[in-house]
Amino acid sequence: MSSIDEIRATRFAKLELLKNAGMEAYPAEVPRDHCLKDAKANFVEYEKSQKLINLAGRLMAIRGQGAILFAVLDDGKATFQAVIKKDVLEPKLFDLFTTAVDIGDIISVTGTCFTTQRGEQSLLITSWTMASKSLLPLPEKWHGLTDPDEKFRKRYLDFIMDPEAREIFKKKAAFWDATRRILKEEGFLEVETPTLETTTGGAEAKPFKTHHNDYDMDVYLRISVGELWQKRLMAGGFQRTFEIGRIYRNEGTSPEHAQEFTSMEFYSSYMSFEEGVVFSERLIKEVIQEAFGTLEFEIKGTKVSLAEEWPKIDYVDTVEKMTGINVLKALEKDMKEKLHELKVEYEGLNRERLTDTLWKYCRKQIIGPVWLINVPKLVSPLSKINLMRPHTTLRAQMILGGSEMTNGFAELNDPVDQRERFDVQNKMIEKGDTEAMMPDWEFVEMLEHAMPPAFGFAYGERLFAVLAGKPLRETQMFPLMKPKK
């Protein structure tokens, strides 16, 4: 029998001890007046009044022996020391504590506040009861979960053992709370758009496919936060909308990529491209300041300040400066030769993929923050043309740490132009490009009814992860895992 099996068998025996003593191991409720954080905040008052209070938490440590024990409770918000004395606690309860309680158990304790000789705020226990008996041990205290697979598969244990892991998600909640609050204050209406679609739109990515039994048809999980739906809302008279939600892309996994993640998209009628970039920069700065308390970060070993106005760089000029290739003029064979020279692997043979791959090579060398502008029309099927440079678009992406953190552009509302661009994407699909954008002809029909000029913008949890200095999977509570065989 393995050591884990032995531990589990021993703890099952302790269940019997609790049962024989008339104490439930998994009661529906237990006495609890305050969370541990509030108990610490009001400790002076409780110590002075000497009134009995009820606290509860997971037992994380026990020290001492004989007639006095010191126990550390943790409820996820704070820790608190409980002191168990044999001459204070009823003998049967003291004996039951020493024989039936283990580290990892969740217990409820009743007592009075006092300060130990070492100056530690504590609760002197007059009574206790089991809240939930643990049958398996916690990870070793000083190392926690060291196996990355176990860390994600048993995330609850990671949160128990590593308070810093919990703090990441409090910051992440603040990140999205600030996003939502600021947009609402600016007059944006929060909306919900479909996550199941007959045609994916709003991004270039390979979708997940499933089958709708009732309608007997294939549908896709969305790859954007309702871009084409929110634009329909613009046509319908909703001037400012936004959505924060999950999107799904059937692509590879990396420190900055996951198949399921949260993103935000907003759309604003009559907001110009220039106004949109200024507004988006302000939004991001305010959100980051609120969530992280600073605009100064270390990104991939480089100190970065987001406080100043972010400079703008030109897509075509940047690629040409770094590679010698003008993506608007170069022949496809020259682009392929350059990628071979740079030892960059690429998929697909069409010009759009070659252009995008060359840019990604360059992007990795840019720490930022900068705004990437004048993105070619070929790789921007939903962006309005830049009339000053007709082969490019009014599109802006924030680059930070060598990655694209955001995407925003003056929305294409010319139905003739949109139809032509969808035709190009459709031909790419017919030639086997799995990432090309699926045409949505009903969307084109909407544009024929006229949609006002608008600016759209998006960012996702990749931005949060990079600022937190963590791989994307570590900033997701429960990332997708392959089942154990």
Contacts in CASP RR format, 6 or more apart in sequence:
PFRMAT RR
TARGET T0000
AUTHOR 0000-0000-0000
METHOD contacts of the structure
MODEL  1
MSSIDEIRATRFAKLELLKNAGMEAYPAEVPRDHCLKDAKANFVEYEKSQ
KLINLAGRLMAIRGQGAILFAVLDDGKATFQAVIKKDVLEPKLFDLFTTA
VDIGDIISVTGTCFTTQRGEQSLLITSWTMASKSLLPLPEKWHGLTDPDE
KFRKRYLDFIMDPEAREIFKKKAAFWDATRRILKEEGFLEVETPTLETTT
GGAEAKPFKTHHNDYDMDVYLRISVGELWQKRLMAGGFQRTFEIGRIYRN
EGTSPEHAQEFTSMEFYSSYMSFEEGVVFSERLIKEVIQEAFGTLEFEIK
GTKVSLAEEWPKIDYVDTVEKMTGINVLKALEKDMKEKLHELKVEYEGLN
RERLTDTLWKYCRKQIIGPVWLINVPKLVSPLSKINLMRPHTTLRAQMIL
GGSEMTNGFAELNDPVDQRERFDVQNKMIEKGDTEAMMPDWEFVEMLEHA
MPPAFGFAYGERLFAVLAGKPLRETQMFPLMKPKK
1 9 0 8 1.000
4 136 0 8 1.000
4 137 0 8 1.000
7 136 0 8 1.000
7 137 0 8 1.000
8 135 0 8 1.000
8 136 0 8 1.000
11 102 0 8 1.000
11 133 0 8 1.000
11 134 0 8 1.000
11 135 0 8 1.000
11 136 0 8 1.000
12 135 0 8 1.000
14 99 0 8 1.000
14 100 0 8 1.000
14 101 0 8 1.000
14 102 0 8 1.000
14 133 0 8 1.000
15 25 0 8 1.000
15 133 0 8 1.000
15 135 0 8 1.000
17 96 0 8 1.000
17 99 0 8 1.000
17 100 0 8 1.000
18 24 0 8 1.000
18 25 0 8 1.000
18 96 0 8 1.000
18 100 0 8 1.000
18 130 0 8 1.000
18 133 0 8 1.000
19 25 0 8 1.000
21 92 0 8 1.000
21 96 0 8 1.000
21 100 0 8 1.000
23 96 0 8 1.000
23 129 0 8 1.000
23 130 0 8 1.000
24 129 0 8 1.000
24 130 0 8 1.000
25 130 0 8 1.000
25 132 0 8 1.000
25 133 0 8 1.000
26 130 0 8 1.000
26 132 0 8 1.000
26 133 0 8 1.000
27 129 0 8 1.000
27 130 0 8 1.000
27 131 0 8 1.000
30 54 0 8 1.000
30 56 0 8 1.000
30 108 0 8 1.000
30 129 0 8 1.000
30 130 0 8 1.000
30 131 0 8 1.000
31 54 0 8 1.000
31 56 0 8 1.000
31 108 0 8 1.000
31 110 0 8 1.000
31 129 0 8 1.000
32 54 0 8 1.000
32 55 0 8 1.000
32 56 0 8 1.000
32 108 0 8 1.000
33 53 0 8 1.000
33 54 0 8 1.000
33 55 0 8 1.000
34 42 0 8 1.000
34 53 0 8 1.000
34 54 0 8 1.000
34 55 0 8 1.000
35 75 0 8 1.000
35 77 0 8 1.000
35 78 0 8 1.000
36 55 0 8 1.000
36 57 0 8 1.000
36 73 0 8 1.000
36 74 0 8 1.000
36 75 0 8 1.000
36 76 0 8 1.000
36 77 0 8 1.000
36 78 0 8 1.000
36 79 0 8 1.000
36 80 0 8 1.000
37 77 0 8 1.000
37 78 0 8 1.000
39 46 0 8 1.000
39 53 0 8 1.000
39 55 0 8 1.000
39 78 0 8 1.000
39 80 0 8 1.000
39 113 0 8 1.000
39 123 0 8 1.000
40 78 0 8 1.000
40 80 0 8 1.000
40 121 0 8 1.000
43 113 0 8 1.000
43 121 0 8 1.000
46 53 0 8 1.000
46 112 0 8 1.000
46 113 0 8 1.000
47 112 0 8 1.000
47 113 0 8 1.000
47 114 0 8 1.000
47 115 0 8 1.000
47 121 0 8 1.000
50 112 0 8 1.000
50 113 0 8 1.000
51 112 0 8 1.000
52 110 0 8 1.000
52 111 0 8 1.000
52 112 0 8 1.000
52 126 0 8 1.000
53 110 0 8 1.000
53 111 0 8 1.000
53 112 0 8 1.000
53 113 0 8 1.000
53 123 0 8 1.000
54 108 0 8 1.000
54 109 0 8 1.000
54 110 0 8 1.000
54 111 0 8 1.000
55 73 0 8 1.000
55 75 0 8 1.000
55 80 0 8 1.000
55 82 0 8 1.000
55 108 0 8 1.000
55 109 0 8 1.000
55 123 0 8 1.000
56 73 0 8 1.000
56 75 0 8 1.000
56 106 0 8 1.000
56 107 0 8 1.000
56 108 0 8 1.000
56 109 0 8 1.000
56 131 0 8 1.000
57 73 0 8 1.000
57 74 0 8 1.000
57 75 0 8 1.000
57 106 0 8 1.000
57 107 0 8 1.000
57 108 0 8 1.000
57 131 0 8 1.000
58 73 0 8 1.000
58 74 0 8 1.000
58 75 0 8 1.000
58 104 0 8 1.000
58 105 0 8 1.000
58 106 0 8 1.000
58 160 0 8 1.000
59 71 0 8 1.000
59 72 0 8 1.000
59 73 0 8 1.000
59 101 0 8 1.000
59 102 0 8 1.000
59 103 0 8 1.000
59 104 0 8 1.000
59 105 0 8 1.000
59 106 0 8 1.000
59 107 0 8 1.000
60 72 0 8 1.000
60 73 0 8 1.000
60 74 0 8 1.000
60 79 0 8 1.000
60 103 0 8 1.000
60 104 0 8 1.000
60 138 0 8 1.000
61 71 0 8 1.000
61 72 0 8 1.000
61 103 0 8 1.000
61 141 0 8 1.000
62 69 0 8 1.000
62 70 0 8 1.000
62 71 0 8 1.000
62 72 0 8 1.000
62 101 0 8 1.000
62 103 0 8 1.000
63 69 0 8 1.000
63 70 0 8 1.000
64 70 0 8 1.000
66 86 0 8 1.000
67 85 0 8 1.000
67 86 0 8 1.000
67 87 0 8 1.000
68 83 0 8 1.000
68 84 0 8 1.000
68 85 0 8 1.000
68 86 0 8 1.000
69 83 0 8 1.000
69 84 0 8 1.000
69 97 0 8 1.000
69 98 0 8 1.000
70 81 0 8 1.000
70 82 0 8 1.000
70 83 0 8 1.000
70 84 0 8 1.000
70 122 0 8 1.000
71 81 0 8 1.000
71 82 0 8 1.000
71 83 0 8 1.000
71 84 0 8 1.000
72 79 0 8 1.000
72 80 0 8 1.000
72 81 0 8 1.000
72 82 0 8 1.000
73 79 0 8 1.000
73 80 0 8 1.000
73 81 0 8 1.000
73 82 0 8 1.000
73 107 0 8 1.000
73 109 0 8 1.000
74 160 0 8 1.000
76 163 0 8 1.000
76 166 0 8 1.000
80 121 0 8 1.000
80 122 0 8 1.000
80 123 0 8 1.000
81 116 0 8 1.000
81 120 0 8 1.000
81 121 0 8 1.000
81 122 0 8 1.000
81 123 0 8 1.000
82 109 0 8 1.000
82 122 0 8 1.000
82 123 0 8 1.000
82 125 0 8 1.000
83 114 0 8 1.000
83 116 0 8 1.000
83 122 0 8 1.000
83 123 0 8 1.000
83 124 0 8 1.000
83 125 0 8 1.000
84 94 0 8 1.000
84 97 0 8 1.000
84 125 0 8 1.000
84 128 0 8 1.000
85 124 0 8 1.000
85 125 0 8 1.000
86 94 0 8 1.000
88 124 0 8 1.000
88 125 0 8 1.000
88 126 0 8 1.000
89 97 0 8 1.000
89 125 0 8 1.000
89 126 0 8 1.000
89 127 0 8 1.000
89 128 0 8 1.000
90 127 0 8 1.000
93 127 0 8 1.000
93 128 0 8 1.000
97 128 0 8 1.000
100 130 0 8 1.000
101 107 0 8 1.000
101 130 0 8 1.000
102 133 0 8 1.000
102 134 0 8 1.000
102 137 0 8 1.000
103 137 0 8 1.000
103 138 0 8 1.000
104 134 0 8 1.000
104 137 0 8 1.000
104 138 0 8 1.000
105 130 0 8 1.000
105 131 0 8 1.000
105 132 0 8 1.000
105 133 0 8 1.000
105 134 0 8 1.000
106 130 0 8 1.000
106 131 0 8 1.000
106 132 0 8 1.000
106 134 0 8 1.000
107 128 0 8 1.000
107 129 0 8 1.000
107 130 0 8 1.000
107 131 0 8 1.000
108 128 0 8 1.000
108 129 0 8 1.000
108 130 0 8 1.000
108 131 0 8 1.000
109 123 0 8 1.000
109 125 0 8 1.000
109 127 0 8 1.000
109 128 0 8 1.000
110 125 0 8 1.000
110 126 0 8 1.000
110 127 0 8 1.000
110 128 0 8 1.000
111 123 0 8 1.000
111 124 0 8 1.000
111 125 0 8 1.000
111 126 0 8 1.000
111 127 0 8 1.000
112 123 0 8 1.000
112 124 0 8 1.000
112 126 0 8 1.000
113 121 0 8 1.000
113 122 0 8 1.000
113 123 0 8 1.000
113 124 0 8 1.000
114 122 0 8 1.000
114 123 0 8 1.000
114 124 0 8 1.000
115 121 0 8 1.000
115 122 0 8 1.000
116 122 0 8 1.000
138 157 0 8 1.000
138 160 0 8 1.000
138 161 0 8 1.000
139 145 0 8 1.000
139 157 0 8 1.000
139 161 0 8 1.000
141 161 0 8 1.000
144 157 0 8 1.000
144 158 0 8 1.000
144 161 0 8 1.000
144 162 0 8 1.000
145 151 0 8 1.000
145 154 0 8 1.000
145 157 0 8 1.000
145 158 0 8 1.000
145 161 0 8 1.000
149 481 0 8 1.000
150 157 0 8 1.000
151 158 0 8 1.000
152 158 0 8 1.000
152 473 0 8 1.000
152 478 0 8 1.000
152 479 0 8 1.000
152 481 0 8 1.000
153 481 0 8 1.000
153 484 0 8 1.000
155 477 0 8 1.000
155 478 0 8 1.000
158 165 0 8 1.000
159 165 0 8 1.000
159 166 0 8 1.000
165 474 0 8 1.000
168 468 0 8 1.000
168 470 0 8 1.000
168 474 0 8 1.000
168 475 0 8 1.000
169 475 0 8 1.000
169 477 0 8 1.000
171 291 0 8 1.000
171 292 0 8 1.000
171 464 0 8 1.000
171 468 0 8 1.000
172 291 0 8 1.000
172 461 0 8 1.000
172 464 0 8 1.000
172 468 0 8 1.000
172 475 0 8 1.000
174 290 0 8 1.000
174 291 0 8 1.000
175 287 0 8 1.000
175 288 0 8 1.000
175 290 0 8 1.000
175 291 0 8 1.000
175 464 0 8 1.000
176 244 0 8 1.000
176 262 0 8 1.000
176 264 0 8 1.000
177 290 0 8 1.000
178 286 0 8 1.000
178 287 0 8 1.000
178 290 0 8 1.000
178 291 0 8 1.000
179 244 0 8 1.000
179 264 0 8 1.000
179 283 0 8 1.000
179 287 0 8 1.000
180 190 0 8 1.000
180 244 0 8 1.000
182 283 0 8 1.000
182 286 0 8 1.000
182 287 0 8 1.000
183 190 0 8 1.000
183 242 0 8 1.000
183 266 0 8 1.000
183 283 0 8 1.000
184 190 0 8 1.000
186 240 0 8 1.000
186 279 0 8 1.000
187 240 0 8 1.000
188 240 0 8 1.000
188 241 0 8 1.000
188 242 0 8 1.000
188 266 0 8 1.000
188 268 0 8 1.000
189 238 0 8 1.000
189 240 0 8 1.000
189 241 0 8 1.000
189 242 0 8 1.000
190 241 0 8 1.000
190 242 0 8 1.000
190 243 0 8 1.000
190 244 0 8 1.000
191 230 0 8 1.000
191 233 0 8 1.000
191 238 0 8 1.000
191 241 0 8 1.000
191 242 0 8 1.000
191 243 0 8 1.000
192 243 0 8 1.000
193 222 0 8 1.000
193 225 0 8 1.000
193 226 0 8 1.000
193 229 0 8 1.000
193 230 0 8 1.000
193 243 0 8 1.000
194 222 0 8 1.000
194 226 0 8 1.000
194 229 0 8 1.000
195 221 0 8 1.000
195 222 0 8 1.000
195 246 0 8 1.000
196 210 0 8 1.000
196 212 0 8 1.000
196 219 0 8 1.000
196 220 0 8 1.000
196 221 0 8 1.000
196 222 0 8 1.000
197 219 0 8 1.000
197 220 0 8 1.000
197 221 0 8 1.000
197 222 0 8 1.000
198 217 0 8 1.000
198 219 0 8 1.000
198 220 0 8 1.000
199 220 0 8 1.000
199 438 0 8 1.000
199 439 0 8 1.000
199 440 0 8 1.000
200 207 0 8 1.000
200 220 0 8 1.000
200 222 0 8 1.000
200 223 0 8 1.000
200 224 0 8 1.000
200 437 0 8 1.000
200 438 0 8 1.000
201 222 0 8 1.000
201 223 0 8 1.000
201 224 0 8 1.000
201 226 0 8 1.000
201 227 0 8 1.000
201 228 0 8 1.000
201 437 0 8 1.000
201 438 0 8 1.000
201 440 0 8 1.000
202 223 0 8 1.000
202 224 0 8 1.000
202 226 0 8 1.000
202 227 0 8 1.000
202 228 0 8 1.000
202 382 0 8 1.000
202 437 0 8 1.000
203 223 0 8 1.000
203 224 0 8 1.000
203 227 0 8 1.000
203 247 0 8 1.000
203 249 0 8 1.000
203 437 0 8 1.000
204 379 0 8 1.000
204 381 0 8 1.000
204 435 0 8 1.000
204 436 0 8 1.000
204 437 0 8 1.000
205 223 0 8 1.000
205 249 0 8 1.000
205 250 0 8 1.000
205 251 0 8 1.000
205 435 0 8 1.000
206 249 0 8 1.000
206 250 0 8 1.000
206 251 0 8 1.000
206 434 0 8 1.000
206 435 0 8 1.000
207 220 0 8 1.000
207 221 0 8 1.000
207 222 0 8 1.000
207 223 0 8 1.000
207 248 0 8 1.000
207 249 0 8 1.000
207 250 0 8 1.000
208 220 0 8 1.000
208 221 0 8 1.000
208 248 0 8 1.000
208 249 0 8 1.000
208 250 0 8 1.000
208 259 0 8 1.000
209 218 0 8 1.000
209 219 0 8 1.000
209 220 0 8 1.000
209 250 0 8 1.000
210 218 0 8 1.000
210 219 0 8 1.000
210 220 0 8 1.000
210 221 0 8 1.000
211 217 0 8 1.000
211 218 0 8 1.000
211 219 0 8 1.000
212 218 0 8 1.000
212 219 0 8 1.000
221 247 0 8 1.000
221 248 0 8 1.000
222 247 0 8 1.000
222 248 0 8 1.000
223 247 0 8 1.000
223 248 0 8 1.000
223 249 0 8 1.000
224 247 0 8 1.000
224 263 0 8 1.000
224 265 0 8 1.000
224 458 0 8 1.000
225 243 0 8 1.000
225 244 0 8 1.000
225 245 0 8 1.000
225 247 0 8 1.000
225 263 0 8 1.000
225 264 0 8 1.000
225 265 0 8 1.000
225 458 0 8 1.000
226 243 0 8 1.000
226 265 0 8 1.000
227 265 0 8 1.000
227 267 0 8 1.000
227 382 0 8 1.000
227 458 0 8 1.000
228 440 0 8 1.000
228 443 0 8 1.000
230 241 0 8 1.000
230 242 0 8 1.000
230 243 0 8 1.000
230 265 0 8 1.000
230 267 0 8 1.000
231 267 0 8 1.000
231 411 0 8 1.000
231 443 0 8 1.000
231 446 0 8 1.000
231 451 0 8 1.000
231 454 0 8 1.000
232 443 0 8 1.000
232 446 0 8 1.000
233 241 0 8 1.000
233 267 0 8 1.000
234 241 0 8 1.000
234 267 0 8 1.000
234 269 0 8 1.000
234 411 0 8 1.000
234 451 0 8 1.000
234 452 0 8 1.000
234 454 0 8 1.000
235 446 0 8 1.000
235 447 0 8 1.000
235 449 0 8 1.000
235 450 0 8 1.000
235 451 0 8 1.000
235 452 0 8 1.000
237 269 0 8 1.000
239 268 0 8 1.000
239 269 0 8 1.000
239 270 0 8 1.000
239 452 0 8 1.000
240 266 0 8 1.000
240 267 0 8 1.000
240 268 0 8 1.000
240 269 0 8 1.000
241 266 0 8 1.000
241 267 0 8 1.000
242 264 0 8 1.000
242 265 0 8 1.000
242 266 0 8 1.000
242 267 0 8 1.000
243 264 0 8 1.000
243 265 0 8 1.000
244 262 0 8 1.000
244 263 0 8 1.000
244 264 0 8 1.000
245 262 0 8 1.000
245 263 0 8 1.000
245 264 0 8 1.000
246 260 0 8 1.000
246 261 0 8 1.000
246 262 0 8 1.000
246 263 0 8 1.000
247 260 0 8 1.000
247 261 0 8 1.000
247 262 0 8 1.000
247 263 0 8 1.000
248 259 0 8 1.000
248 260 0 8 1.000
249 259 0 8 1.000
250 259 0 8 1.000
251 257 0 8 1.000
251 259 0 8 1.000
252 259 0 8 1.000
253 259 0 8 1.000
253 473 0 8 1.000
254 472 0 8 1.000
255 471 0 8 1.000
255 472 0 8 1.000
255 473 0 8 1.000
256 403 0 8 1.000
256 462 0 8 1.000
256 465 0 8 1.000
256 466 0 8 1.000
256 471 0 8 1.000
256 472 0 8 1.000
257 462 0 8 1.000
257 472 0 8 1.000
258 472 0 8 1.000
258 473 0 8 1.000
258 476 0 8 1.000
258 479 0 8 1.000
258 480 0 8 1.000
259 480 0 8 1.000
260 480 0 8 1.000
261 460 0 8 1.000
261 461 0 8 1.000
261 462 0 8 1.000
261 472 0 8 1.000
261 476 0 8 1.000
262 460 0 8 1.000
262 461 0 8 1.000
263 458 0 8 1.000
263 459 0 8 1.000
263 460 0 8 1.000
263 461 0 8 1.000
264 458 0 8 1.000
264 459 0 8 1.000
264 460 0 8 1.000
265 456 0 8 1.000
265 457 0 8 1.000
265 458 0 8 1.000
266 456 0 8 1.000
266 457 0 8 1.000
266 458 0 8 1.000
267 411 0 8 1.000
267 454 0 8 1.000
267 455 0 8 1.000
267 456 0 8 1.000
268 276 0 8 1.000
268 279 0 8 1.000
268 454 0 8 1.000
268 455 0 8 1.000
268 456 0 8 1.000
269 452 0 8 1.000
269 453 0 8 1.000
269 454 0 8 1.000
270 452 0 8 1.000
270 453 0 8 1.000
270 454 0 8 1.000
271 279 0 8 1.000
271 454 0 8 1.000
271 455 0 8 1.000
271 456 0 8 1.000
272 410 0 8 1.000
272 453 0 8 1.000
272 455 0 8 1.000
273 384 0 8 1.000
273 394 0 8 1.000
273 396 0 8 1.000
273 409 0 8 1.000
273 410 0 8 1.000
273 455 0 8 1.000
275 455 0 8 1.000
276 455 0 8 1.000
276 456 0 8 1.000
276 457 0 8 1.000
277 371 0 8 1.000
277 396 0 8 1.000
280 396 0 8 1.000
280 398 0 8 1.000
280 406 0 8 1.000
280 408 0 8 1.000
280 457 0 8 1.000
281 309 0 8 1.000
281 310 0 8 1.000
281 371 0 8 1.000
281 398 0 8 1.000
284 306 0 8 1.000
284 398 0 8 1.000
284 406 0 8 1.000
284 459 0 8 1.000
284 463 0 8 1.000
285 295 0 8 1.000
285 306 0 8 1.000
285 307 0 8 1.000
288 295 0 8 1.000
288 306 0 8 1.000
288 467 0 8 1.000
289 295 0 8 1.000
291 464 0 8 1.000
292 467 0 8 1.000
295 305 0 8 1.000
295 306 0 8 1.000
295 307 0 8 1.000
296 303 0 8 1.000
296 304 0 8 1.000
296 305 0 8 1.000
296 306 0 8 1.000
296 307 0 8 1.000
297 303 0 8 1.000
297 304 0 8 1.000
297 305 0 8 1.000
297 306 0 8 1.000
297 467 0 8 1.000
298 304 0 8 1.000
299 367 0 8 1.000
299 400 0 8 1.000
299 401 0 8 1.000
299 466 0 8 1.000
299 467 0 8 1.000
299 469 0 8 1.000
300 367 0 8 1.000
300 401 0 8 1.000
300 402 0 8 1.000
302 367 0 8 1.000
302 401 0 8 1.000
304 367 0 8 1.000
304 368 0 8 1.000
304 369 0 8 1.000
304 400 0 8 1.000
304 401 0 8 1.000
306 369 0 8 1.000
310 368 0 8 1.000
310 369 0 8 1.000
310 370 0 8 1.000
310 371 0 8 1.000
310 398 0 8 1.000
311 370 0 8 1.000
311 371 0 8 1.000
312 370 0 8 1.000
312 371 0 8 1.000
312 372 0 8 1.000
312 373 0 8 1.000
312 396 0 8 1.000
313 366 0 8 1.000
313 370 0 8 1.000
313 371 0 8 1.000
313 372 0 8 1.000
313 373 0 8 1.000
313 399 0 8 1.000
314 373 0 8 1.000
314 374 0 8 1.000
315 327 0 8 1.000
315 359 0 8 1.000
315 372 0 8 1.000
315 373 0 8 1.000
315 374 0 8 1.000
315 375 0 8 1.000
315 376 0 8 1.000
315 392 0 8 1.000
316 326 0 8 1.000
316 327 0 8 1.000
316 328 0 8 1.000
316 374 0 8 1.000
316 376 0 8 1.000
316 392 0 8 1.000
317 374 0 8 1.000
318 359 0 8 1.000
318 362 0 8 1.000
318 366 0 8 1.000
318 372 0 8 1.000
319 325 0 8 1.000
319 326 0 8 1.000
319 327 0 8 1.000
319 358 0 8 1.000
319 359 0 8 1.000
319 362 0 8 1.000
320 326 0 8 1.000
320 327 0 8 1.000
322 361 0 8 1.000
322 362 0 8 1.000
322 365 0 8 1.000
323 338 0 8 1.000
323 342 0 8 1.000
323 358 0 8 1.000
323 361 0 8 1.000
323 362 0 8 1.000
324 338 0 8 1.000
325 334 0 8 1.000
325 335 0 8 1.000
325 338 0 8 1.000
325 358 0 8 1.000
327 335 0 8 1.000
327 354 0 8 1.000
327 355 0 8 1.000
327 358 0 8 1.000
327 359 0 8 1.000
327 376 0 8 1.000
328 376 0 8 1.000
328 391 0 8 1.000
328 392 0 8 1.000
332 349 0 8 1.000
332 351 0 8 1.000
332 354 0 8 1.000
335 351 0 8 1.000
335 354 0 8 1.000
335 355 0 8 1.000
335 358 0 8 1.000
336 346 0 8 1.000
336 354 0 8 1.000
338 358 0 8 1.000
339 346 0 8 1.000
339 354 0 8 1.000
339 357 0 8 1.000
339 358 0 8 1.000
339 361 0 8 1.000
342 361 0 8 1.000
344 357 0 8 1.000
344 358 0 8 1.000
344 361 0 8 1.000
346 353 0 8 1.000
346 354 0 8 1.000
346 357 0 8 1.000
347 353 0 8 1.000
348 433 0 8 1.000
350 428 0 8 1.000
350 431 0 8 1.000
350 433 0 8 1.000
351 378 0 8 1.000
352 378 0 8 1.000
352 379 0 8 1.000
352 428 0 8 1.000
352 433 0 8 1.000
352 436 0 8 1.000
353 433 0 8 1.000
353 435 0 8 1.000
355 376 0 8 1.000
355 378 0 8 1.000
355 379 0 8 1.000
356 379 0 8 1.000
359 379 0 8 1.000
363 372 0 8 1.000
363 399 0 8 1.000
363 402 0 8 1.000
363 403 0 8 1.000
363 404 0 8 1.000
364 402 0 8 1.000
364 403 0 8 1.000
365 402 0 8 1.000
366 399 0 8 1.000
366 401 0 8 1.000
366 402 0 8 1.000
367 400 0 8 1.000
367 401 0 8 1.000
367 402 0 8 1.000
368 399 0 8 1.000
368 400 0 8 1.000
368 401 0 8 1.000
368 402 0 8 1.000
369 398 0 8 1.000
369 399 0 8 1.000
369 400 0 8 1.000
370 398 0 8 1.000
370 399 0 8 1.000
371 396 0 8 1.000
371 397 0 8 1.000
371 398 0 8 1.000
371 399 0 8 1.000
372 396 0 8 1.000
372 397 0 8 1.000
372 398 0 8 1.000
372 399 0 8 1.000
372 404 0 8 1.000
373 395 0 8 1.000
373 396 0 8 1.000
374 386 0 8 1.000
374 389 0 8 1.000
374 392 0 8 1.000
374 393 0 8 1.000
374 395 0 8 1.000
375 383 0 8 1.000
375 392 0 8 1.000
375 393 0 8 1.000
375 395 0 8 1.000
375 397 0 8 1.000
375 409 0 8 1.000
376 391 0 8 1.000
376 392 0 8 1.000
376 393 0 8 1.000
377 383 0 8 1.000
377 385 0 8 1.000
377 390 0 8 1.000
377 391 0 8 1.000
377 392 0 8 1.000
377 393 0 8 1.000
377 421 0 8 1.000
378 424 0 8 1.000
380 393 0 8 1.000
380 395 0 8 1.000
380 409 0 8 1.000
381 412 0 8 1.000
381 421 0 8 1.000
381 422 0 8 1.000
381 424 0 8 1.000
381 425 0 8 1.000
381 437 0 8 1.000
382 409 0 8 1.000
382 411 0 8 1.000
382 412 0 8 1.000
382 418 0 8 1.000
382 421 0 8 1.000
382 437 0 8 1.000
383 393 0 8 1.000
383 394 0 8 1.000
383 395 0 8 1.000
383 409 0 8 1.000
383 410 0 8 1.000
383 411 0 8 1.000
383 412 0 8 1.000
384 393 0 8 1.000
384 394 0 8 1.000
384 409 0 8 1.000
384 410 0 8 1.000
384 411 0 8 1.000
384 412 0 8 1.000
384 413 0 8 1.000
384 414 0 8 1.000
384 453 0 8 1.000
385 392 0 8 1.000
385 393 0 8 1.000
385 394 0 8 1.000
385 412 0 8 1.000
385 417 0 8 1.000
386 392 0 8 1.000
386 393 0 8 1.000
386 394 0 8 1.000
393 409 0 8 1.000
393 410 0 8 1.000
394 409 0 8 1.000
394 410 0 8 1.000
395 407 0 8 1.000
395 408 0 8 1.000
395 409 0 8 1.000
395 410 0 8 1.000
396 406 0 8 1.000
396 408 0 8 1.000
396 409 0 8 1.000
397 404 0 8 1.000
397 405 0 8 1.000
397 406 0 8 1.000
397 407 0 8 1.000
397 408 0 8 1.000
398 404 0 8 1.000
398 405 0 8 1.000
398 406 0 8 1.000
398 459 0 8 1.000
398 463 0 8 1.000
399 405 0 8 1.000
400 463 0 8 1.000
400 466 0 8 1.000
401 466 0 8 1.000
403 462 0 8 1.000
403 466 0 8 1.000
405 459 0 8 1.000
405 460 0 8 1.000
405 462 0 8 1.000
405 463 0 8 1.000
405 466 0 8 1.000
406 457 0 8 1.000
406 458 0 8 1.000
406 459 0 8 1.000
406 463 0 8 1.000
407 457 0 8 1.000
407 458 0 8 1.000
407 459 0 8 1.000
408 455 0 8 1.000
408 456 0 8 1.000
408 457 0 8 1.000
408 458 0 8 1.000
409 455 0 8 1.000
409 456 0 8 1.000
410 453 0 8 1.000
410 454 0 8 1.000
410 455 0 8 1.000
411 451 0 8 1.000
411 453 0 8 1.000
411 454 0 8 1.000
411 455 0 8 1.000
411 456 0 8 1.000
412 418 0 8 1.000
412 421 0 8 1.000
413 447 0 8 1.000
413 450 0 8 1.000
413 451 0 8 1.000
413 452 0 8 1.000
413 453 0 8 1.000
413 454 0 8 1.000
414 447 0 8 1.000
415 444 0 8 1.000
415 445 0 8 1.000
415 447 0 8 1.000
415 448 0 8 1.000
418 443 0 8 1.000
418 444 0 8 1.000
418 447 0 8 1.000
419 444 0 8 1.000
422 437 0 8 1.000
422 439 0 8 1.000
422 440 0 8 1.000
422 441 0 8 1.000
422 444 0 8 1.000
423 439 0 8 1.000
425 436 0 8 1.000
425 437 0 8 1.000
425 438 0 8 1.000
425 439 0 8 1.000
426 436 0 8 1.000
426 439 0 8 1.000
428 436 0 8 1.000
429 436 0 8 1.000
429 438 0 8 1.000
461 472 0 8 1.000
461 475 0 8 1.000
461 476 0 8 1.000
462 472 0 8 1.000
464 475 0 8 1.000
465 471 0 8 1.000
465 472 0 8 1.000
465 474 0 8 1.000
465 475 0 8 1.000
468 475 0 8 1.000
473 479 0 8 1.000
END
